[in-house]
Amino acid sequence: MNSRSWILLSLLSGFIMAVVNLIDRYVLTRLVKQAIVPLFVLGLVGLVPGLLIILVKGGPDLSWPHLLLGSAAGIAFLIMGYFYFRAAQIEEITRVVPLFYLAPVLVAVLAFLLLGERFPSRIYLGILALIAGAVLISSRRPLRLGFSRAFRLMSLASLSLAIYTLLTKYLLAYADYWTVFAVSRVGMALGLVPFGLLHWPELKAALAGRRGAKLAGFMAANEALALAGSLFFTMAAAVGPISLVNALSSTQPFFDFVLSLILALIWPRLLQEDVGWGATIFKFLAIALMFWGLLLIL
């Protein structure tokens, strides 16, 4: 893997996750109403490659404290998914996903304090521009972002994502990305146990019968795609500065915007996104700000 491959891997992760976001929105508004259902499928789908990697590579060569940190990373990812799925139920996906830009702020600050990462002021300005553009996308009124329920849920999701990102970067100093990925996914599945016990009646009702089997298969394919995006992110983090990897993969809202606009033109009622001229132009201007930030980083 060459020294600049992390740029392509980060952008590829953002694109894949944008596709996943759109499918999530469709599932949560058209097929199932309980956020625990896609979360449960996410945990089970992640467990399969995690166990396969461990079987092929052998037991992870990590100390017990590092194994616990890897499990904690997986649980943080699971918690992020829970709050994200709940937010996606009540708000347009092109307004929900950009709020993940709260995570790069936390990652940049924590990476500076805990990991010693230092960059020129130009790069921090680029990160802030990316964040500002994403926040503008999430606002229904220019420069008036309210603390809605979706905003609060995504704040918690972003905090969980920041913790997952930093734990992943820390563990990559002690093991390769395959091992870190596997340990975190096993930890995520273990963290799913209390969620499953608490919401078992909902899960059983949603996944029962032939319709439930089709729904589970559909969501499993989507979550497998999400795991691919997460793996690309982990591979990028293994060779690139974590603040920049996180910022580049956060071009995800741009891909969400473009894909949702295309889908709205082809199937207007599919995702129920606001694609009026005012909203579209405002989102486009916010995307332009994000691109400016991206150019500053590169």
N, C-alpha and C positions, 0 to 999 in steps of 0.2 A: 504494500500500500504506500503510494508516494505521499510526500509531505503536504500536498495541496488537495488530496482526495477528500479530506474532511469537508471541504466546501460543497462538492457535488453531493456527498452523502447527506449533509445537513439539509440542502435544498430538496433532495429526493424524499427525505423523511417528511418535510413540510407538505409536499405535494400528496404523498400517500395518505397522510393524516387528514388532509382536506377532503379527499374522497371518502374516508371513513366518517368524517363529521357529517357529510351530507346524507350518508346512509343511516347514520345514527338518528338524525332528525326525522327521516322518513319512518324509521322503525318506531320511534317514540311518539309520533303523532298519528300514525296510521295503523300500526300493527299491535302495539302493546303500550299500556299506560303505566306500568310499574318500572321505575328506574333500576330496581334490583335485578330484573331479568337480564338485560344486557351486561350488567356488572358481573353476574354469576357466570354467564357464558364466557366473558372476558377472562375471568380467573381460571376456568377449566381449560380453555384453549391455551392459555399461557403455560399451564402445568405440563401439557404434553411435550412441547419442544424442550422445556426445562429439564424434564426427566430424561429425555432422549440424549440431550447433550451430556448430562451427568453419566449416563450409561456408556456412551461412546468414549468420553474423555476420562472416565473414572471419577472417583470422589473429588470434590473441589479442594484444591490445595490451599486452603485458607484457615487461619486460626479461628477459634470459636468466637472471639469478639468480632472478627471480620464477617464470619457467617451470620452473626446476629445483625450486624449492620446491613448486610445484603438482604436479609429478610425484612428489616425495617424499611429498606428502599422499596421492596415490593409492596409492602403494606401502605407506604406513602402513595405509591402509584395507584393502588386500589382505592384509597380514600379520594384521591384526585378524580378518578373515574366516577365515583358515586356522586360527588357534587356536580361534576360536569353533566352527567346524564340527567340529573334533576333540573339543571338550568336549561338544558336543551329541550325539555318538555314544555317550557313556558315562554321561550323567546326565540326569535329567528336565529338560525345558526350563524349567519354572517354578523350578528351582533353579540353572540355568546363567545365564539371562538377568539375574537380579538382580545377579550379580557384575559386570556392566557398571557398577554403581554405584561401583566402585573408580575409574572414569574421572572422574566429576565431582569427586572429591577432588583428583585430579591437575590437572584443568582449573582448578578454583577457585584452587588454590595457584599454578599457573603463570601464570594470568591476572592474579593479584594482583602477582606478581613481574615479569612480562614486559610485560603490556599495561596495567598501571596501573588495572585495574578495582577500584573500592572500593564496598562495600555496608555497610549497617547490620548490627550483630551479629545482629539478628533473622533476616536472610536467610541468613547463614552457619549459624545454628542450624537453619533449615529444610532447608538442603542436607544437613547432618549427619543430621537426622531421616530424610530420604529414604534416605540411604545405610544408616543403621542398620536401617531396615525391610527393605531389600533383602537385607542380610547375614543377617538373621534368617530370611527366606524360604529362603535357600540352605542353612540348617542343618537337618539331620535330627533333631538333639537340641537343645532349647532352650539357648541361650547356650553351645553347645559346637560351634563351627565348626572343623572340622579342615582341615588343608592337604592336601586330596585332590588327585588328579591333575587333576580338572576345575577345582579352585580355582586350581592353578598355571597351567593353560592359560588360564583366564579372566583371571588377573592380567596375563599377557603381552598378551592381547587388549585389556584395558582400557588398558594403557600405550600400545599402538598407536593406540587410539581417541582417547586424550587428545592425542597428537601430531597426528593428523589434524585434530582439532577446532581446535587452536590455530593450525595452519598455515592452515586454511581461514579463520578469523577474521582472521588477519594479512593474507592476500591480498585479502580483501574490501575492504580500505582502498585497493586499487590497481585493482580491476576489479569488474564486476558479478557477481552470483552465477551467471549463465549461463556466463560465461567461466571462472570458478573451477571450476565443476562440470565443464565440458568438459575443461579441462586436467588435472584430477585423475583423470578417467576414462581419458584417454589414457595418463597415467602409470601407472595401475593395470594397463592392458593390457600396457604395456611390462614392468612388473614381473612379469607372469604368464609371460613367456617362459622364465626359468630353472625355474620350477615345472613348466611343461609339458614341458620337455626332460627334467627329472629323473624325472617320473612318466608319461612318454609310454606305456609298455606298459599301465599301469593305465587311463589315459584311453581308449586305443584299445579295450581289452577291454570297458569299461563302456558305451561309446557305440556299439559296433558293432551292426549289424542293425536290424531294425524295433523291437525292444524298446528299443535304445539311442536311436533317433530319438524315440520317445515320451517316454522319460525326459528327453532333452535339451529337448524342447519344454515339458514340465511344469516343469522347473527354470528354463528361460528365462523363462517367464511369472512364476514366483515371484521371480526375481532382478530382472525388470523392475519388479515391485511394490516390491522393496527399493530400487531406484534412485529410484522416486517418493518413498518415505519419506526417502531421503537428500537429494533435491532440496528437499523441504519444509523439512528441517532447515537446509540451506544458505540458503534464502530467509529463514528466521527469524533465522539468525545474521547476515544482512546488515543487519538493523534493530534487533535486540535485544542486550542484554548476553550475552556468550557463556556465562558461568557459569549464568545463569538459563535461557537457551535449552536448554542441556545438561541442567539439572535437570528442566525441564518435559517434555522429550522422554523423560526417564527414568521417566515414569509407565508406560512400556512393560511392566514386570513386572506391574503391576496388570491391564492388558488381557490379558496372557498368562494370568494366574490365572483371570480370569473366563471367557475363551474356552475354556481347557482344562477348566474345571469343567463348562461346558455340553457340550463334546464328550464328556467322560467319562460324563455322564449319558445321552447319546444313543448313543454308540459306545464302550463301556467299554474295548475292547481296541485302539482306534485308536492312542493315544499312550502307553499304559502309564504313566499318571501316578498317583501316590499321592493318592487323593481320600478316604481314610479320615477319620473325624470328627476325630481328633487332629491329623493333618497339615493338614486344611482349616481348622480353627479357628486353629491356630498361624499359618498363612499369612495368614488374615484379619486377625489382630491385627497382624501385620507390615505389612499393607496399610494398616491404620488409622493406624499410625505414619507411613507414607509420606504419607497424606493430610494429616496434621497438618503435616508439613514443607511440603507444597504450599501449605497455607493461610498458613503463615508467609511464604512467598516472595511470594505474591500480595497 
